Amino acid sequence: IYGYSAVEAIGQPLTKLLRARVDRLWREASFTGSIVHHQVRHQRKTGESIDVLMTLSLIHAHQRISGVAILVKDISTHA
């Protein structure tokens, strides 16, 4: 979706690759304890703007948050 190769993406912070902040989603998911969905505008590596639907789900283990799963779907309309 974003145009990065595996070599460019591996080991990079998610916020750098998405060029967007996910802390709002994290706070909302932490507060509700559930899955959150948001439509947002991101940028590809080339700078092209795209509309995406982000879904963030907290992963729980031993009654604690142990991680997060983020799914991103390109919902831009391309001619």
Backbone as XML, in Angstrom:
<?xml version="1.0"?>
<chain id="A" units="angstrom">
  <residue number="1" name="ILE">
    <atom name="N" x="0.829" y="-1.199" z="0.000"/>
    <atom name="CA" x="0.000" y="0.000" z="0.000"/>
    <atom name="C" x="0.866" y="1.252" z="0.000"/>
  </residue>
  <residue number="2" name="TYR">
    <atom name="N" x="1.913" y="1.251" z="0.789"/>
    <atom name="CA" x="2.707" y="2.468" z="0.974"/>
    <atom name="C" x="3.913" y="2.575" z="0.050"/>
  </residue>
  <residue number="3" name="GLY">
    <atom name="N" x="4.254" y="1.494" z="-0.629"/>
    <atom name="CA" x="5.330" y="1.552" z="-1.609"/>
    <atom name="C" x="6.725" y="1.267" z="-1.081"/>
  </residue>
  <residue number="4" name="TYR">
    <atom name="N" x="6.840" y="0.779" z="0.138"/>
    <atom name="CA" x="8.147" y="0.451" z="0.701"/>
    <atom name="C" x="8.490" y="-1.003" z="0.418"/>
  </residue>
  <residue number="5" name="SER">
    <atom name="N" x="9.748" y="-1.272" z="0.151"/>
    <atom name="CA" x="10.203" y="-2.653" z="0.011"/>
    <atom name="C" x="10.392" y="-3.235" z="1.407"/>
  </residue>
  <residue number="6" name="ALA">
    <atom name="N" x="10.526" y="-4.552" z="1.486"/>
    <atom name="CA" x="10.748" y="-5.209" z="2.779"/>
    <atom name="C" x="12.029" y="-4.690" z="3.424"/>
  </residue>
  <residue number="7" name="VAL">
    <atom name="N" x="13.057" y="-4.481" z="2.642"/>
    <atom name="CA" x="14.341" y="-3.989" z="3.168"/>
    <atom name="C" x="14.165" y="-2.605" z="3.789"/>
  </residue>
  <residue number="8" name="GLU">
    <atom name="N" x="13.371" y="-1.760" z="3.172"/>
    <atom name="CA" x="13.132" y="-0.412" z="3.703"/>
    <atom name="C" x="12.253" y="-0.441" z="4.956"/>
  </residue>
  <residue number="9" name="ALA">
    <atom name="N" x="11.324" y="-1.392" z="5.025"/>
    <atom name="CA" x="10.330" y="-1.404" z="6.100"/>
    <atom name="C" x="10.783" y="-2.125" z="7.358"/>
  </residue>
  <residue number="10" name="ILE">
    <atom name="N" x="11.540" y="-3.193" z="7.220"/>
    <atom name="CA" x="11.915" y="-3.999" z="8.382"/>
    <atom name="C" x="12.744" y="-3.169" z="9.365"/>
  </residue>
  <residue number="11" name="GLY">
    <atom name="N" x="12.295" y="-3.177" z="10.621"/>
    <atom name="CA" x="13.004" y="-2.476" z="11.683"/>
    <atom name="C" x="12.652" y="-1.007" z="11.825"/>
  </residue>
  <residue number="12" name="GLN">
    <atom name="N" x="11.787" y="-0.506" z="10.966"/>
    <atom name="CA" x="11.400" y="0.900" z="11.041"/>
    <atom name="C" x="10.173" y="1.073" z="11.928"/>
  </residue>
  <residue number="13" name="PRO">
    <atom name="N" x="10.086" y="2.182" z="12.645"/>
    <atom name="CA" x="8.881" y="2.440" z="13.439"/>
    <atom name="C" x="7.669" y="2.590" z="12.526"/>
  </residue>
  <residue number="14" name="LEU">
    <atom name="N" x="6.555" y="2.057" z="12.959"/>
    <atom name="CA" x="5.329" y="2.125" z="12.179"/>
    <atom name="C" x="4.960" y="3.554" z="11.833"/>
  </residue>
  <residue number="15" name="THR">
    <atom name="N" x="5.149" y="4.470" z="12.770"/>
    <atom name="CA" x="4.775" y="5.863" z="12.526"/>
    <atom name="C" x="5.596" y="6.485" z="11.401"/>
  </residue>
  <residue number="16" name="LYS">
    <atom name="N" x="6.814" y="6.032" z="11.214"/>
    <atom name="CA" x="7.628" y="6.555" z="10.113"/>
    <atom name="C" x="7.111" y="6.050" z="8.770"/>
  </residue>
  <residue number="17" name="LEU">
    <atom name="N" x="6.744" y="4.789" z="8.722"/>
    <atom name="CA" x="6.265" y="4.213" z="7.471"/>
    <atom name="C" x="4.891" y="4.737" z="7.080"/>
  </residue>
  <residue number="18" name="LEU">
    <atom name="N" x="4.041" y="4.935" z="8.062"/>
    <atom name="CA" x="2.693" y="5.413" z="7.773"/>
    <atom name="C" x="2.648" y="6.919" z="7.590"/>
  </residue>
  <residue number="19" name="ARG">
    <atom name="N" x="3.665" y="7.596" z="8.060"/>
    <atom name="CA" x="3.694" y="9.057" z="8.050"/>
    <atom name="C" x="2.440" y="9.627" z="8.701"/>
  </residue>
  <residue number="20" name="ALA">
    <atom name="N" x="2.017" y="8.943" z="9.746"/>
    <atom name="CA" x="0.839" y="9.375" z="10.487"/>
    <atom name="C" x="0.970" y="8.871" z="11.909"/>
  </residue>
  <residue number="21" name="ARG">
    <atom name="N" x="0.230" y="9.477" z="12.794"/>
    <atom name="CA" x="0.281" y="9.084" z="14.198"/>
    <atom name="C" x="-0.841" y="8.103" z="14.479"/>
  </residue>
  <residue number="22" name="VAL">
    <atom name="N" x="-0.508" y="7.038" z="15.176"/>
    <atom name="CA" x="-1.508" y="6.043" z="15.542"/>
    <atom name="C" x="-1.853" y="6.123" z="17.027"/>
  </residue>
  <residue number="23" name="ASP">
    <atom name="N" x="-1.305" y="7.120" z="17.734"/>
    <atom name="CA" x="-1.541" y="7.197" z="19.173"/>
    <atom name="C" x="-3.006" y="7.462" z="19.507"/>
  </residue>
  <residue number="24" name="ARG">
    <atom name="N" x="-3.717" y="8.173" z="18.640"/>
    <atom name="CA" x="-5.143" y="8.407" z="18.876"/>
    <atom name="C" x="-5.894" y="7.075" z="18.871"/>
  </residue>
  <residue number="25" name="LEU">
    <atom name="N" x="-5.586" y="6.225" z="17.901"/>
    <atom name="CA" x="-6.213" y="4.902" z="17.844"/>
    <atom name="C" x="-5.857" y="4.076" z="19.063"/>
  </residue>
  <residue number="26" name="TRP">
    <atom name="N" x="-4.589" y="4.133" z="19.453"/>
    <atom name="CA" x="-4.124" y="3.371" z="20.613"/>
    <atom name="C" x="-4.883" y="3.804" z="21.871"/>
  </residue>
  <residue number="27" name="ARG">
    <atom name="N" x="-5.004" y="5.112" z="22.085"/>
    <atom name="CA" x="-5.718" y="5.616" z="23.264"/>
    <atom name="C" x="-7.176" y="5.165" z="23.258"/>
  </residue>
  <residue number="28" name="GLU">
    <atom name="N" x="-7.808" y="5.269" z="22.090"/>
    <atom name="CA" x="-9.217" y="4.890" z="22.004"/>
    <atom name="C" x="-9.395" y="3.392" z="22.267"/>
  </residue>
  <residue number="29" name="ALA">
    <atom name="N" x="-8.534" y="2.568" z="21.683"/>
    <atom name="CA" x="-8.627" y="1.124" z="21.898"/>
    <atom name="C" x="-8.350" y="0.781" z="23.357"/>
  </residue>
  <residue number="30" name="SER">
    <atom name="N" x="-7.374" y="1.453" z="23.964"/>
    <atom name="CA" x="-7.054" y="1.208" z="25.371"/>
    <atom name="C" x="-8.222" y="1.583" z="26.264"/>
  </residue>
  <residue number="31" name="PHE">
    <atom name="N" x="-8.887" y="2.683" z="25.918"/>
    <atom name="CA" x="-10.003" y="3.157" z="26.723"/>
    <atom name="C" x="-11.207" y="2.230" z="26.603"/>
  </residue>
  <residue number="32" name="THR">
    <atom name="N" x="-11.520" y="1.821" z="25.375"/>
    <atom name="CA" x="-12.695" y="0.982" z="25.163"/>
    <atom name="C" x="-12.400" y="-0.495" z="25.388"/>
  </residue>
  <residue number="33" name="GLY">
    <atom name="N" x="-11.116" y="-0.864" z="25.274"/>
    <atom name="CA" x="-10.746" y="-2.265" z="25.424"/>
    <atom name="C" x="-11.158" y="-3.113" z="24.243"/>
  </residue>
  <residue number="34" name="SER">
    <atom name="N" x="-11.398" y="-2.463" z="23.117"/>
    <atom name="CA" x="-11.890" y="-3.212" z="21.966"/>
    <atom name="C" x="-11.204" y="-2.766" z="20.677"/>
  </residue>
  <residue number="35" name="ILE">
    <atom name="N" x="-11.784" y="-3.193" z="19.597"/>
    <atom name="CA" x="-11.272" y="-2.865" z="18.268"/>
    <atom name="C" x="-11.798" y="-1.486" z="17.861"/>
  </residue>
  <residue number="36" name="VAL">
    <atom name="N" x="-10.931" y="-0.689" z="17.239"/>
    <atom name="CA" x="-11.353" y="0.615" z="16.737"/>
    <atom name="C" x="-11.047" y="0.712" z="15.243"/>
  </residue>
  <residue number="37" name="HIS">
    <atom name="N" x="-11.889" y="1.468" z="14.549"/>
    <atom name="CA" x="-11.749" y="1.673" z="13.111"/>
    <atom name="C" x="-11.751" y="3.169" z="12.837"/>
  </residue>
  <residue number="38" name="HIS">
    <atom name="N" x="-10.864" y="3.602" z="11.959"/>
    <atom name="CA" x="-10.852" y="5.012" z="11.559"/>
    <atom name="C" x="-10.453" y="5.123" z="10.104"/>
  </residue>
  <residue number="39" name="GLN">
    <atom name="N" x="-11.134" y="6.009" z="9.407"/>
    <atom name="CA" x="-10.730" y="6.342" z="8.049"/>
    <atom name="C" x="-9.795" y="7.541" z="8.146"/>
  </residue>
  <residue number="40" name="VAL">
    <atom name="N" x="-8.619" y="7.419" z="7.575"/>
    <atom name="CA" x="-7.629" y="8.483" z="7.649"/>
    <atom name="C" x="-6.935" y="8.645" z="6.307"/>
  </residue>
  <residue number="41" name="ARG">
    <atom name="N" x="-6.263" y="9.764" z="6.157"/>
    <atom name="CA" x="-5.475" y="10.028" z="4.954"/>
    <atom name="C" x="-4.012" y="9.831" z="5.303"/>
  </residue>
  <residue number="42" name="HIS">
    <atom name="N" x="-3.345" y="8.986" z="4.534"/>
    <atom name="CA" x="-1.916" y="8.718" z="4.707"/>
    <atom name="C" x="-1.185" y="9.093" z="3.432"/>
  </residue>
  <residue number="43" name="GLN">
    <atom name="N" x="0.125" y="8.947" z="3.470"/>
    <atom name="CA" x="0.948" y="9.208" z="2.289"/>
    <atom name="C" x="1.762" y="7.985" z="1.951"/>
  </residue>
  <residue number="44" name="ARG">
    <atom name="N" x="1.863" y="7.738" z="0.667"/>
    <atom name="CA" x="2.763" y="6.696" z="0.185"/>
    <atom name="C" x="4.184" y="7.234" z="0.227"/>
  </residue>
  <residue number="45" name="LYS">
    <atom name="N" x="5.120" y="6.354" z="0.005"/>
    <atom name="CA" x="6.539" y="6.723" z="-0.035"/>
    <atom name="C" x="6.777" y="7.844" z="-1.043"/>
  </residue>
  <residue number="46" name="THR">
    <atom name="N" x="6.017" y="7.840" z="-2.112"/>
    <atom name="CA" x="6.157" y="8.836" z="-3.179"/>
    <atom name="C" x="5.569" y="10.190" z="-2.808"/>
  </residue>
  <residue number="47" name="GLY">
    <atom name="N" x="4.820" y="10.238" z="-1.690"/>
    <atom name="CA" x="4.161" y="11.477" z="-1.288"/>
    <atom name="C" x="2.707" y="11.530" z="-1.710"/>
  </residue>
  <residue number="48" name="GLU">
    <atom name="N" x="2.265" y="10.572" z="-2.525"/>
    <atom name="CA" x="0.873" y="10.521" z="-2.965"/>
    <atom name="C" x="-0.039" y="10.276" z="-1.769"/>
  </residue>
  <residue number="49" name="SER">
    <atom name="N" x="-1.112" y="11.037" z="-1.656"/>
    <atom name="CA" x="-2.085" y="10.861" z="-0.575"/>
    <atom name="C" x="-3.028" y="9.717" z="-0.913"/>
  </residue>
  <residue number="50" name="ILE">
    <atom name="N" x="-3.335" y="8.912" z="0.099"/>
    <atom name="CA" x="-4.303" y="7.832" z="-0.064"/>
    <atom name="C" x="-5.227" y="7.812" z="1.143"/>
  </residue>
  <residue number="51" name="ASP">
    <atom name="N" x="-6.454" y="7.388" z="0.908"/>
    <atom name="CA" x="-7.410" y="7.201" z="1.993"/>
    <atom name="C" x="-7.338" y="5.750" z="2.418"/>
  </residue>
  <residue number="52" name="VAL">
    <atom name="N" x="-7.216" y="5.529" z="3.722"/>
    <atom name="CA" x="-7.132" y="4.173" z="4.239"/>
    <atom name="C" x="-8.098" y="3.997" z="5.405"/>
  </residue>
  <residue number="53" name="LEU">
    <atom name="N" x="-8.509" y="2.770" z="5.594"/>
    <atom name="CA" x="-9.276" y="2.396" z="6.766"/>
    <atom name="C" x="-8.328" y="1.634" z="7.676"/>
  </residue>
  <residue number="54" name="MET">
    <atom name="N" x="-8.091" y="2.173" z="8.859"/>
    <atom name="CA" x="-7.210" y="1.525" z="9.832"/>
    <atom name="C" x="-8.063" y="0.851" z="10.893"/>
  </residue>
  <residue number="55" name="THR">
    <atom name="N" x="-7.699" y="-0.385" z="11.204"/>
    <atom name="CA" x="-8.349" y="-1.134" z="12.269"/>
    <atom name="C" x="-7.278" y="-1.528" z="13.265"/>
  </residue>
  <residue number="56" name="LEU">
    <atom name="N" x="-7.470" y="-1.128" z="14.500"/>
    <atom name="CA" x="-6.506" y="-1.420" z="15.553"/>
    <atom name="C" x="-7.179" y="-2.313" z="16.586"/>
  </residue>
  <residue number="57" name="SER">
    <atom name="N" x="-6.510" y="-3.400" z="16.914"/>
    <atom name="CA" x="-7.025" y="-4.338" z="17.908"/>
    <atom name="C" x="-5.927" y="-4.638" z="18.918"/>
  </residue>
  <residue number="58" name="LEU">
    <atom name="N" x="-6.259" y="-4.514" z="20.180"/>
    <atom name="CA" x="-5.298" y="-4.822" z="21.235"/>
    <atom name="C" x="-5.194" y="-6.332" z="21.423"/>
  </residue>
  <residue number="59" name="ILE">
    <atom name="N" x="-3.992" y="-6.807" z="21.689"/>
    <atom name="CA" x="-3.751" y="-8.218" z="21.947"/>
    <atom name="C" x="-3.520" y="-8.361" z="23.447"/>
  </residue>
  <residue number="60" name="HIS">
    <atom name="N" x="-4.294" y="-9.233" z="24.053"/>
    <atom name="CA" x="-4.209" y="-9.426" z="25.498"/>
    <atom name="C" x="-3.592" y="-10.788" z="25.822"/>
  </residue>
  <residue number="61" name="ALA">
    <atom name="N" x="-2.758" y="-10.818" z="26.816"/>
    <atom name="CA" x="-2.199" y="-12.056" z="27.342"/>
    <atom name="C" x="-2.036" y="-11.891" z="28.844"/>
  </residue>
  <residue number="62" name="HIS">
    <atom name="N" x="-2.496" y="-12.862" z="29.591"/>
    <atom name="CA" x="-2.394" y="-12.831" z="31.047"/>
    <atom name="C" x="-3.023" y="-11.560" z="31.624"/>
  </residue>
  <residue number="63" name="GLN">
    <atom name="N" x="-4.154" y="-11.175" z="31.061"/>
    <atom name="CA" x="-4.935" y="-10.017" z="31.496"/>
    <atom name="C" x="-4.174" y="-8.696" z="31.383"/>
  </residue>
  <residue number="64" name="ARG">
    <atom name="N" x="-3.219" y="-8.645" z="30.463"/>
    <atom name="CA" x="-2.477" y="-7.409" z="30.176"/>
    <atom name="C" x="-2.417" y="-7.225" z="28.676"/>
  </residue>
  <residue number="65" name="ILE">
    <atom name="N" x="-2.245" y="-5.994" z="28.245"/>
    <atom name="CA" x="-2.045" y="-5.725" z="26.822"/>
    <atom name="C" x="-0.622" y="-6.135" z="26.474"/>
  </residue>
  <residue number="66" name="SER">
    <atom name="N" x="-0.499" y="-7.070" z="25.554"/>
    <atom name="CA" x="0.829" y="-7.568" z="25.195"/>
    <atom name="C" x="1.258" y="-7.136" z="23.797"/>
  </residue>
  <residue number="67" name="GLY">
    <atom name="N" x="0.347" y="-6.530" z="23.061"/>
    <atom name="CA" x="0.694" y="-6.081" z="21.717"/>
    <atom name="C" x="-0.500" y="-5.448" z="21.040"/>
  </residue>
  <residue number="68" name="VAL">
    <atom name="N" x="-0.313" y="-5.165" z="19.775"/>
    <atom name="CA" x="-1.371" y="-4.537" z="19.001"/>
    <atom name="C" x="-1.305" y="-5.060" z="17.572"/>
  </residue>
  <residue number="69" name="ALA">
    <atom name="N" x="-2.464" y="-5.240" z="16.982"/>
    <atom name="CA" x="-2.545" y="-5.619" z="15.570"/>
    <atom name="C" x="-3.191" y="-4.457" z="14.827"/>
  </residue>
  <residue number="70" name="ILE">
    <atom name="N" x="-2.541" y="-4.014" z="13.771"/>
    <atom name="CA" x="-3.083" y="-2.922" z="12.975"/>
    <atom name="C" x="-3.241" y="-3.398" z="11.542"/>
  </residue>
  <residue number="71" name="LEU">
    <atom name="N" x="-4.455" y="-3.291" z="11.023"/>
    <atom name="CA" x="-4.742" y="-3.617" z="9.637"/>
    <atom name="C" x="-5.027" y="-2.327" z="8.894"/>
  </residue>
  <residue number="72" name="VAL">
    <atom name="N" x="-4.509" y="-2.224" z="7.691"/>
    <atom name="CA" x="-4.712" y="-1.022" z="6.892"/>
    <atom name="C" x="-5.227" y="-1.441" z="5.523"/>
  </residue>
  <residue number="73" name="LYS">
    <atom name="N" x="-6.331" y="-0.836" z="5.106"/>
    <atom name="CA" x="-6.917" y="-1.135" z="3.795"/>
    <atom name="C" x="-6.986" y="0.153" z="2.990"/>
  </residue>
  <residue number="74" name="ASP">
    <atom name="N" x="-6.449" y="0.121" z="1.780"/>
    <atom name="CA" x="-6.514" y="1.264" z="0.869"/>
    <atom name="C" x="-7.939" y="1.380" z="0.359"/>
  </residue>
  <residue number="75" name="ILE">
    <atom name="N" x="-8.598" y="2.480" z="0.660"/>
    <atom name="CA" x="-9.965" y="2.700" z="0.181"/>
    <atom name="C" x="-10.025" y="3.883" z="-0.781"/>
  </residue>
  <residue number="76" name="SER">
    <atom name="N" x="-8.867" y="4.269" z="-1.292"/>
    <atom name="CA" x="-8.815" y="5.344" z="-2.288"/>
    <atom name="C" x="-9.472" y="4.868" z="-3.576"/>
  </residue>
  <residue number="77" name="THR">
    <atom name="N" x="-10.021" y="5.803" z="-4.283"/>
    <atom name="CA" x="-10.546" y="5.474" z="-5.602"/>
    <atom name="C" x="-9.515" y="5.898" z="-6.622"/>
  </residue>
  <residue number="78" name="HIS">
    <atom name="N" x="-9.064" y="4.933" z="-7.419"/>
    <atom name="CA" x="-8.054" y="5.204" z="-8.439"/>
    <atom name="C" x="-8.692" y="5.081" z="-9.801"/>
  </residue>
  <residue number="79" name="ALA">
    <atom name="N" x="-8.417" y="6.046" z="-10.628"/>
    <atom name="CA" x="-8.981" y="6.039" z="-11.994"/>
    <atom name="C" x="-8.223" y="5.096" z="-12.881"/>
  </residue>
</chain>
